[in-house]
Amino acid sequence: MDGRLDQIEEDTRHTRVLLEATNKNMALLCEAQQETYSKLHQLDRMEITLNNVKSGTEALKDVVSWHSQDIKSLKQA
């Protein structure tokens, strides 16, 4: 009888250790997920900025092209 109680106590200790380890692992996973979310959110903002820069660059290219054509026309005149 004492042997069975000792075994139950030992099993209970092992179960407690496993639960604590599982809880720590879950906490680490949650932290990692939060970091990943933050990085993805930052990438979204960077993509918006990049698209704005691309739009501005395209507008500048158009203006330079128009001015180049105007200068070429004026030189020929």
PAZAPA-4460 file (N, C-alpha, C; in steps of 0.05 Angstrom, whole numbers, plus 32768, in hexadecimal, padded with zeros to 4 digits):
% residues 77
    n_x    n_y    n_z   ca_x   ca_y   ca_z    c_x    c_y    c_z   seq   type   mol
   8011   7FE8   8000   8000   8000   8000   8011   8019   8000     1      M     A
   8026   801A   8011   8038   8031   8012   8047   8035   7FF8     2      D     A
   804E   801F   7FEB   805B   8020   7FD1   804A   802D   7FBC     3      G     A
   8030   8027   7FBD   801E   8033   7FA9   801A   8051   7FAF     4      R     A
   8018   8058   7FC8   8016   8075   7FCF   802F   8084   7FC7     5      L     A
   8047   8077   7FCB   8060   8084   7FC3   8060   8088   7FA4     6      D     A
   8056   8074   7F96   8055   8076   7F79   8042   808C   7F70     7      Q     A
   802B   808E   7F7D   8018   80A3   7F77   8024   80BF   7F7C     8      I     A
   8032   80C2   7F92   803F   80DB   7F99   8055   80E2   7F84     9      E     A
   8064   80CE   7F7C   8079   80D2   7F68   806C   80DA   7F4D    10      E     A
   8057   80CC   7F46   8048   80D3   7F2D   803D   80EF   7F2E    11      D     A
   8033   80F7   7F45   8028   8111   7F49   803E   8126   7F46    12      T     A
   8055   8121   7F51   806C   8134   7F4E   8074   8137   7F31    13      R     A
   8075   8120   7F23   807D   8121   7F06   8068   8130   7EF6    14      H     A
   804F   812C   7EFD   8039   813A   7EEF   803C   8158   7EF4    15      T     A
   8041   8160   7F0D   8044   817C   7F14   805C   8188   7F04    16      R     A
   8072   817A   7F03   8089   8184   7EF4   8082   8187   7ED7    17      V     A
   8075   8174   7ECB   806D   8176   7EAF   805A   818D   7EAA    18      L     A
   8047   8191   7EBC   8035   81A8   7EB9   8044   81C3   7EBB    19      L     A
   8056   81C5   7ECE   8066   81DE   7ED0   8076   81E3   7EB7    20      E     A
   8082   81CE   7EAD   8092   81D0   7E94   8080   81D8   7E7D    21      A     A
   8069   81CC   7E7B   8056   81D3   7E66   804D   81F0   7E68    22      T     A
   8047   81F9   7E80   803F   8215   7E84   8055   8228   7E7C    23      N     A
   806F   8221   7E82   8085   8233   7E7A   8087   8233   7E5C    24      K     A
   8084   821B   7E4F   8086   821A   7E32   806F   822A   7E25    25      N     A
   8058   8229   7E30   8041   8238   7E26   8047   8256   7E28    26      M     A
   8052   825E   7E3E   8058   827B   7E42   806D   8284   7E2E    27      A     A
   8081   8273   7E29   8095   827A   7E15   8089   827B   7DF9    28      L     A
   8077   8269   7DF3   806A   826A   7DD9   8059   8283   7DD5    29      L     A
   804B   828B   7DEB   803B   82A4   7DE9   804D   82BC   7DE5    30      C     A
   8064   82BD   7DF3   8077   82D3   7DEF   8081   82D4   7DD2    31      E     A
   8088   82BD   7DC8   8092   82BB   7DAC   807C   82C4   7D98    32      A     A
   8063   82BC   7D9E   804E   82C4   7D8C   804A   82E2   7D8D    33      Q     A
   804C   82EE   7DA4   8049   830B   7DA6   8060   8319   7D97    34      Q     A
   8078   830F   7D99   808E   831B   7D8A   8089   8318   7D6C    35      E     A
   8080   8301   7D63   807A   82FD   7D47   8064   8311   7D3D    36      T     A
   8050   8314   7D4D   803A   8327   7D46   8045   8343   7D44    37      Y     A
   8056   834B   7D56   8062   8366   7D56   8073   836A   7D3C    38      S     A
   8082   8356   7D35   8093   8358   7D1D   8082   8359   7D04    39      K     A
   806C   8349   7D03   805B   834A   7CEC   804D   8365   7CEA    40      L     A
   8045   8370   7D00   8038   838B   7D01   804C   83A0   7CF6    41      H     A
   8065   839D   7CFF   807A   83B0   7CF6   807E   83AC   7CD8    42      Q     A
   807D   8394   7CCE   8080   838F   7CB1   8069   839C   7CA1    43      L     A
   8051   839B   7CAC   803A   83A8   7C9F   803F   83C6   7C9C    44      D     A
   8049   83D2   7CB2   804E   83EF   7CB1   8065   83F5   7C9D    45      R     A
   8079   83E4   7C9C   808F   83E8   7C89   8085   83E5   7C6D    46      M     A
   8073   83D3   7C68   8068   83CF   7C4D   8059   83E8   7C44    47      E     A
   8049   83F4   7C56   803A   840C   7C50   804E   8423   7C49    48      I     A
   8063   8425   7C59   8078   843A   7C54   8085   8435   7C39    49      T     A
   808C   841C   7C33   8099   8415   7C1A   8086   841C   7C02    50      L     A
   806D   8416   7C05   805A   841D   7BEF   8058   843B   7BEB    51      N     A
   8059   844A   7C01   8059   8467   7BFF   8072   8471   7BF1    52      N     A
   8088   8466   7BF8   80A2   846E   7BEB   80A1   8467   7BCD    53      V     A
   8097   844F   7BC7   8094   8447   7BAA   8083   845B   7B9B    54      K     A
   806D   8462   7BA7   805A   8476   7B9A   8068   8490   7B95    55      S     A
   8077   849A   7BA9   8085   84B3   7BA7   809B   84B1   7B92    56      G     A
   80A8   849B   7B91   80BE   8497   7B7D   80B2   8497   7B61    57      T     A
   809C   848A   7B5D   808F   8489   7B43   8087   84A5   7B3A    58      E     A
   807D   84B5   7B4D   8075   84D0   7B46   808E   84E1   7B3E    59      A     A
   80A4   84DD   7B4D   80BD   84EB   7B46   80C7   84E3   7B2A    60      L     A
   80C5   84C9   7B24   80CE   84BF   7B0A   80BD   84CD   7AF4    61      K     A
   80A3   84CF   7AF8   8092   84DC   7AE5   809A   84F9   7AE0    62      D     A
   809E   8507   7AF6   80A6   8523   7AF4   80C0   8527   7AE6    63      V     A
   80D4   8516   7AED   80EE   8518   7AE0   80EB   8512   7AC2    64      V     A
   80DB   84FE   7ABB   80D6   84F7   7A9F   80CA   850F   7A90    65      S     A
   80B6   851B   7A9C   80A9   8532   7A8F   80BC   8549   7A8B    66      W     A
   80CC   854F   7AA0   80DF   8564   7A9E   80F5   855E   7A89    67      H     A
   80FD   8545   7A88   8111   853D   7A74   8106   8542   7A58    68      S     A
   80ED   853A   7A54   80E0   853F   7A3A   80DE   855C   7A34    69      Q     A
   80D6   856C   7A48   80D4   8589   7A44   80EF   8595   7A3D    70      D     A
   8104   858D   7A4B   811F   8597   7A46   8128   858F   7A2A    71      I     A
   8122   8576   7A22   8129   856D   7A07   811B   857E   79F2    72      K     A
   8102   8583   79F6   80F2   8594   79E4   80FD   85B0   79E2    73      S     A
   8104   85BC   79F9   810F   85D7   79F9   812A   85D8   79EB    74      L     A
   813B   85C3   79EE   8155   85C3   79E1   8152   85C2   79C3    75      K     A
   813D   85B4   79B9   8139   85B1   799D   812D   85CA   7990    76      Q     A
   8121   85DB   79A1   8114   85F3   7997   8127   8609   7990    77      A     A
***
